[in-house]
Amino acid sequence: MAARYTPKFRFVLTDKQTGRFPKIDTGLFNEKKLTDSLGETYVFDDRDNPDLKVGYYNAAFKGVAEFDPFYFK
């Protein structure tokens, strides 16, 4: 049995103005929705580059939201 990976840190993206998160989108098109629930957003860990995630989501949500990473254990 493979050992489970234990991340050094986790992070979510939060909108600078509202503190809301990008909503998980399972559709074909990105609807650029925001949510207040951690259960409805992407939780990244140290295997993901925070700068790349912020850059991608800021470009994808341009004009709707601007994100910063929020770190937690």
Phi and psi restraints in degrees (value plus and minus 20) as a CYANA .aco file:
   2 ALA   PHI     -95.8   -55.8
   2 ALA   PSI     124.6   164.6
   3 ALA   PHI     -93.6   -53.6
   3 ALA   PSI     121.8   161.8
   4 ARG   PHI     -94.8   -54.8
   4 ARG   PSI     121.3   161.3
   5 TYR   PHI     -98.5   -58.5
   5 TYR   PSI     111.9   151.9
   6 THR   PHI    -128.5   -88.5
   6 THR   PSI      89.8   129.8
   7 PRO   PHI     -88.6   -48.6
   7 PRO   PSI     129.0   169.0
   8 LYS   PHI     -94.2   -54.2
   8 LYS   PSI     -53.1   -13.1
   9 PHE   PHI    -175.6  -135.6
   9 PHE   PSI     141.2   181.2
  10 ARG   PHI    -145.5  -105.5
  10 ARG   PSI     137.9   177.9
  11 PHE   PHI    -171.1  -131.1
  11 PHE   PSI     135.0   175.0
  12 VAL   PHI    -143.7  -103.7
  12 VAL   PSI     147.0   187.0
  13 LEU   PHI    -122.7   -82.7
  13 LEU   PSI     110.9   150.9
  14 THR   PHI    -141.3  -101.3
  14 THR   PSI     119.6   159.6
  15 ASP   PHI     -87.2   -47.2
  15 ASP   PSI     112.7   152.7
  16 LYS   PHI     -81.1   -41.1
  16 LYS   PSI     -53.9   -13.9
  17 GLN   PHI    -104.6   -64.6
  17 GLN   PSI     -66.1   -26.1
  18 THR   PHI    -126.7   -86.7
  18 THR   PSI     -37.6     2.4
  19 GLY   PHI      57.5    97.5
  19 GLY   PSI     -12.7    27.3
  20 ARG   PHI    -103.7   -63.7
  20 ARG   PSI     147.3   187.3
  21 PHE   PHI    -133.2   -93.2
  21 PHE   PSI     133.4   173.4
  22 PRO   PHI     -88.9   -48.9
  22 PRO   PSI     111.0   151.0
  23 LYS   PHI     -98.1   -58.1
  23 LYS   PSI     119.6   159.6
  24 ILE   PHI     -78.7   -38.7
  24 ILE   PSI     108.5   148.5
  25 ASP   PHI    -137.6   -97.6
  25 ASP   PSI      94.2   134.2
  26 THR   PHI    -119.3   -79.3
  26 THR   PSI     -18.8    21.2
  27 GLY   PHI    -103.0   -63.0
  27 GLY   PSI     155.9   195.9
  28 LEU   PHI     -91.7   -51.7
  28 LEU   PSI     -53.7   -13.7
  29 PHE   PHI    -134.2   -94.2
  29 PHE   PSI     122.3   162.3
  30 ASN   PHI     -97.5   -57.5
  30 ASN   PSI      99.1   139.1
  31 GLU   PHI    -108.8   -68.8
  31 GLU   PSI     -22.1    17.9
  32 LYS   PHI      35.3    75.3
  32 LYS   PSI      25.5    65.5
  33 LYS   PHI    -113.4   -73.4
  33 LYS   PSI     132.0   172.0
  34 LEU   PHI    -135.0   -95.0
  34 LEU   PSI     136.3   176.3
  35 THR   PHI    -158.2  -118.2
  35 THR   PSI     139.8   179.8
  36 ASP   PHI    -118.7   -78.7
  36 ASP   PSI     -25.9    14.1
  37 SER   PHI    -120.7   -80.7
  37 SER   PSI     108.8   148.8
  38 LEU   PHI     -84.8   -44.8
  38 LEU   PSI     -45.0    -5.0
  39 GLY   PHI     -92.4   -52.4
  39 GLY   PSI     -32.4     7.6
  40 GLU   PHI    -133.5   -93.5
  40 GLU   PSI      -4.8    35.2
  41 THR   PHI    -146.9  -106.9
  41 THR   PSI     150.5   190.5
  42 TYR   PHI    -101.9   -61.9
  42 TYR   PSI     111.9   151.9
  43 VAL   PHI    -130.7   -90.7
  43 VAL   PSI      96.1   136.1
  44 PHE   PHI    -118.5   -78.5
  44 PHE   PSI     145.3   185.3
  45 ASP   PHI    -153.9  -113.9
  45 ASP   PSI    -190.1  -150.1
  46 ASP   PHI     -86.0   -46.0
  46 ASP   PSI     -27.1    12.9
  47 ARG   PHI     -99.4   -59.4
  47 ARG   PSI     -34.3     5.7
  48 ASP   PHI    -122.2   -82.2
  48 ASP   PSI     121.0   161.0
  49 ASN   PHI    -103.6   -63.6
  49 ASN   PSI      95.4   135.4
  50 PRO   PHI     -78.9   -38.9
  50 PRO   PSI     -58.2   -18.2
  51 ASP   PHI     -84.4   -44.4
  51 ASP   PSI     -60.7   -20.7
  52 LEU   PHI     -87.4   -47.4
  52 LEU   PSI     -60.5   -20.5
  53 LYS   PHI     -83.6   -43.6
  53 LYS   PSI     -64.5   -24.5
  54 VAL   PHI     -82.1   -42.1
  54 VAL   PSI     -65.5   -25.5
  55 GLY   PHI     -80.4   -40.4
  55 GLY   PSI     -64.2   -24.2
  56 TYR   PHI     -84.1   -44.1
  56 TYR   PSI     -70.2   -30.2
  57 TYR   PHI     -89.8   -49.8
  57 TYR   PSI     -53.3   -13.3
  58 ASN   PHI     -84.8   -44.8
  58 ASN   PSI     -57.3   -17.3
  59 ALA   PHI     -90.7   -50.7
  59 ALA   PSI     -62.7   -22.7
  60 ALA   PHI     -87.3   -47.3
  60 ALA   PSI     -54.4   -14.4
  61 PHE   PHI    -124.3   -84.3
  61 PHE   PSI      -0.2    39.8
  62 LYS   PHI     -72.7   -32.7
  62 LYS   PSI     110.5   150.5
  63 GLY   PHI      65.6   105.6
  63 GLY   PSI     -31.6     8.4
  64 VAL   PHI    -129.0   -89.0
  64 VAL   PSI     -66.4   -26.4
  65 ALA   PHI    -175.8  -135.8
  65 ALA   PSI     136.8   176.8
  66 GLU   PHI    -149.7  -109.7
  66 GLU   PSI     107.6   147.6
  67 PHE   PHI    -126.8   -86.8
  67 PHE   PSI     133.2   173.2
  68 ASP   PHI    -148.5  -108.5
  68 ASP   PSI     131.5   171.5
  69 PRO   PHI     -97.5   -57.5
  69 PRO   PSI     124.0   164.0
  70 PHE   PHI    -140.6  -100.6
  70 PHE   PSI      98.7   138.7
  71 TYR   PHI    -116.9   -76.9
  71 TYR   PSI     126.7   166.7
  72 PHE   PHI    -175.6  -135.6
  72 PHE   PSI     147.7   187.7
